[in-house]
Amino acid sequence: MRDSKGAQQIVNAAGKPPSRPPHKLLDGISFLELSKDLSAEEENLRLHVRNVCETLVAPIAAQVWAGGSFDCRFVQACKAIGPAGLQIKEFGLSNVEALLVVMEIARIDASLATFALVHSGLAMRSIAMARWEKIGCFALTEAFNGSDAGGLTTRAKSVEGGFVLNGNKRWIGNATRCDLAVVWARDEDTRRVEGFLVVIVHA
């Protein structure tokens, strides 16, 4: 079904938007029979994340999804799961453990898994935000260049006390909720693409 502007809409049999995400809850671990190959530590981590998500995320996920909003209780759930920084060297989890965490979060809400990955991966690989006190975003993509870092048009000009950034970014994960943004731009002096830390001031 399409709306008056031609945009596609998901509707139920009654012709109304669904009240919950349009997918069934799948248990990927059981489906793939992975439990038998996990160590005790990995299985305990998986069960811990599942318990947090089923307790703190599942009761509100459908309502939040249907409303197209972000609930700050999701951040509290991430804190309950544990420190951020899924695979940061000498700090984060193993590849298997990180995968288990993401799978269990996505089992309840894929959008929350994306939120966690942007903060714990893309943003935290540039700056440290392990305690979930500040939320980060990774501002690379531009409207006409996509994620092609070599073609960035955003510029950074060195001034006294820092840099002035000039450009436009699009489709930036976590942008509406972030406190810190890693904005990628081309330094006008060195011509190199660099990541610039921007502190977001909310009105």
C-alpha positions in Angstrom: 0.0 0.0 0.0 1.2 3.5 -0.8 0.3 6.8 0.9 -0.8 10.0 -0.9 2.8 10.9 -1.7 3.5 7.5 -3.2 5.6 6.2 -0.3 5.2 2.5 0.5 3.5 1.7 3.8 3.3 -1.5 5.8 -0.3 -2.3 6.8 -2.2 -5.2 8.3 -5.3 -6.9 7.1 -7.5 -4.1 8.4 -5.5 -1.6 6.3 -3.8 0.0 9.3 -0.1 0.2 10.3 0.9 -2.8 12.5 1.1 -2.3 16.2 4.3 -4.3 16.6 7.3 -5.0 14.4 6.4 -7.1 11.3 8.5 -10.2 12.1 8.3 -13.3 14.3 10.7 -13.7 17.2 13.3 -16.2 16.1 15.9 -17.9 18.3 18.9 -17.9 16.0 21.1 -19.9 18.5 18.7 -22.8 18.7 17.9 -22.6 15.0 21.6 -22.9 14.1 22.3 -25.4 16.9 25.2 -23.2 18.2 24.8 -23.8 21.9 26.7 -27.1 21.8 29.8 -25.3 20.4 29.9 -22.5 23.0 32.1 -22.4 26.0 30.5 -22.1 29.5 31.6 -18.4 29.6 30.1 -17.7 26.2 26.8 -19.4 27.1 26.6 -17.5 30.4 27.2 -14.2 28.5 24.5 -15.1 26.0 22.0 -16.0 28.7 22.8 -12.8 30.6 22.1 -10.6 27.5 19.0 -12.5 26.7 17.7 -12.0 30.2 18.3 -8.3 30.1 16.7 -7.9 26.7 13.6 -9.9 27.6 13.3 -8.1 30.9 14.0 -4.5 29.9 13.6 -4.3 26.1 10.9 -6.7 25.1 8.1 -5.1 27.2 8.5 -1.7 25.5 10.1 -2.5 22.1 6.8 -2.8 20.1 5.4 0.4 21.4 8.6 2.3 20.8 8.9 0.8 17.3 5.3 1.7 16.4 5.8 5.2 17.6 9.0 5.7 15.6 10.8 7.1 18.7 13.8 6.3 20.9 13.3 5.5 24.6 16.1 6.4 27.0 15.3 3.1 28.8 17.1 1.4 25.9 20.4 3.0 27.1 19.7 1.6 30.6 19.3 -1.8 29.1 22.7 -1.5 27.3 24.2 -0.5 30.6 22.8 -3.6 32.2 24.3 -5.8 29.5 27.7 -4.5 30.4 30.5 -2.1 29.3 30.4 -0.9 25.7 33.3 -1.5 23.2 32.4 -4.9 21.7 35.7 -5.7 20.1 38.1 -3.0 21.1 41.6 -4.5 21.5 42.6 -5.3 25.1 39.1 -4.2 26.3 36.3 -5.7 24.5 35.0 -9.2 23.8 36.1 -12.0 21.5 34.6 -12.2 18.0 32.2 -15.0 19.2 31.2 -13.1 22.3 30.5 -9.9 20.4 28.4 -11.8 17.9 26.4 -13.4 20.6 25.7 -10.1 22.2 24.5 -8.6 18.9 22.4 -11.6 18.1 20.6 -11.6 21.4 19.9 -7.9 21.2 18.7 -8.1 17.6 16.5 -11.1 18.6 14.3 -8.6 20.5 14.9 -5.4 18.5 17.2 -5.1 15.5 17.2 -1.3 15.7 18.6 -1.4 19.2 21.3 -3.7 18.0 22.2 -1.1 15.4 22.2 1.6 18.0 24.6 -0.5 20.2 26.9 -1.3 17.2 27.2 2.3 16.2 28.1 3.4 19.7 30.3 0.4 20.7 31.9 0.0 17.3 32.1 2.9 14.9 32.1 5.7 17.5 34.1 3.9 20.2 36.9 2.9 17.9 37.6 6.6 17.6 37.0 7.7 21.2 36.4 5.9 24.4 32.8 5.9 25.8 32.7 2.6 27.7 30.3 3.4 30.5 27.3 4.5 28.3 27.4 7.9 30.0 27.8 9.6 26.6 26.3 8.3 23.3 28.4 8.6 20.2 27.6 8.7 16.5 29.8 8.2 13.4 29.2 10.9 10.8 30.8 9.8 7.6 28.0 9.5 5.0 27.1 12.3 2.6 24.2 12.7 0.3 26.1 12.6 -3.0 29.1 10.5 -1.9 27.5 7.9 0.3 30.2 6.3 2.5 33.0 6.9 0.1 35.6 8.5 2.4 37.8 9.4 -0.5 35.1 11.6 -2.0 34.1 13.6 1.1 33.2 17.2 0.4 32.9 18.2 4.1 35.9 20.4 4.9 37.8 21.2 8.1 39.5 24.5 8.4 42.1 25.1 11.2 41.4 28.1 13.4 42.6 29.3 16.7 41.5 26.9 19.3 40.3 24.1 17.0 38.6 23.6 13.6 35.6 24.9 11.7 33.7 22.1 9.9 31.7 23.0 6.8 29.5 20.4 5.0 26.4 18.2 5.1 26.0 14.7 6.4 23.1 12.3 5.8 21.8 9.0 7.3 23.9 9.2 10.4 23.1 6.4 12.9 22.5 7.7 16.5 22.6 11.3 15.4 19.3 12.3 17.1 20.5 10.9 20.5 24.2 11.4 20.5 26.3 13.5 22.9 29.5 13.2 20.9 29.9 12.9 17.1 33.0 11.7 15.2 32.6 13.8 12.0 34.8 12.9 9.1 36.1 15.7 7.0 39.0 16.7 4.8 41.6 18.9 6.4 42.1 21.9 4.1 45.8 22.1 5.1 46.9 18.5 4.9 44.2 17.3 2.4 43.8 14.2 4.5 40.5 12.8 5.7 40.4 12.9 9.5 37.8 12.2 12.2 36.9 15.3 14.3 35.3 15.0 17.7 32.2 17.3 18.0 30.4 17.8 21.3 26.7 18.1 20.7 24.8 20.7 22.7 21.1 19.9 23.0 18.7 22.8 23.1 
